[in-house]
Amino acid sequence: MNPTTYTPLPESITALSPEQMRIRIIEAKRKLGSEVVLLGHHYQADEVICHADATGDSFKLAQHAAAQKDARYVVFCGVHFMAESADILTDEDQSVILPDMGAGCSMADMAEIDDVEDAWEILEEMGVDEIIPITYMNSTAAIKDFVGRRGGIVCTSGNAVKVLEWAFARGKRAFFLPDQHLARNTGHAMGIPLDAMPLWSPYATQGGASIEDYRRSRIILWQGHCSVHMKFTADHVRRLRAAHPEIRILAHPECSFDVVQAADEVGSTEYIRRVIRESPPGSEWAIGTEYHLVHRLAQDYPDRSIVSLSGIQCACSTMYRIDPSNLLWVLENLVEGRVVNRIRVPDDIAEGAMLALERMLALKGDGAVVKKQVAQC
Ligand code: SF4
C-alpha cells in the first residue's frame, strides 16, 4: 500500500518565493471556499500548518474527517495512512487528497499484510487462543481491514488504554500492531508484567519467542517502531536532569520503555500540548517527540523553557514531504476542477477497516495519559 506515484511539480510553482506561495495558497483556498477542508497533523511544518482549518493528532484528525459532510475535498497534510483512514471515514462523493504521495510512514511499513496473516495463522496453530487484534492508527488500510474482520479495533496514542481495556473485555490477550513501544508502555502502565508481553518478529522463526510465552501472553507485540521516537534515549534524560534539576520530561509513548520510565509524564501529542498549555510560566520542559511540534510549542509559549529531549532536530522526514509547493499544486488543480493525488482505499479493504475504525470512534477516548506525575511547581 506504499504510495509510489510521483508527479514532478511545474516550474510555475517551484520558482515561486515562500511568500508568493503563501499568498497563492490563501487565494486558492478562498476560491474553493467551503468545498475544501484542510487538515494538518501537529508534526507538519509551520508554513503548512498555518493554512490548516483543523489541526490535531491522528485520532483527532480521524474524528474531524468523519465529521466532514459538506466539503467535497479533504486535503490531508499528514502521511499516507492518515489519508487512507480519512478516505474510509468520508463519503464516496468526497475526495481525500495527499499533497505528496511520498509522504509515508516507516512504522506503518513495518507491518506487511502477508507477514501479519502468517503470524496469525502460526499463533492459531500454536493454540494461542482468544486473541483480539489491535492496530495502531499508524498502519496501512490492509492491516486495519485484517483487524476489523477479526473482531479487532484501531487505537491511537490518545486512547490506547481504553482500547486495551476494550480488548481484554472480549478476549484473553491482544495482538498489537505495529508499534511495540506504545503497546509495551501502555501495557506496563496498566500493570501487565513485561514477561507477559512477548515480541513477535516477522523475521524470526515462529515469531522468536517460545510457544509457552505466547500462550501465557496478555499482549503480543509486533516488532515495529517509529524511527523518529527511537532517537530519544534514557541518557538524554539523565544528562538534562543533571544540567537542569528543575526540568520536567514529557515523552510520547512511541519512545522506548527506558525513556518512558525515566520521563515525568507520557502521553499523546494532544496530551503534550495540553500539559504545556496548562504549565506555569517559568517552567522548564524537555519534550520527546517530533521536532516541529516541539519547536511550535516553544514559539507559542516563550515564557516557558521548552527544548527537544535529544538536543537535535528529530523530525519526521516523510511528514516533512508535505510542503507549501505541493499543497499549492493540489489546491490550484482543485480550483481548475482537477483532483490530483486522490487517496482511494479499495472497497473490499475499506469494509473491514471501517469496522475497526468505527469501534475506536465509538469509544470516544481522548488524550490518554500513559504516565502522569503532578508537577511540584
Ligand atoms: S513520526 Fe514516526 S510514526 Fe509518526 S508518521 Fe513519522 S515515522 Fe510514522
Residues whose N, C-alpha, C, O or C-beta is under 5 A from the ligand:
A	BS01	SF4	V79 G104 C105 S106 M107 N138 C226 S227 V228 C316
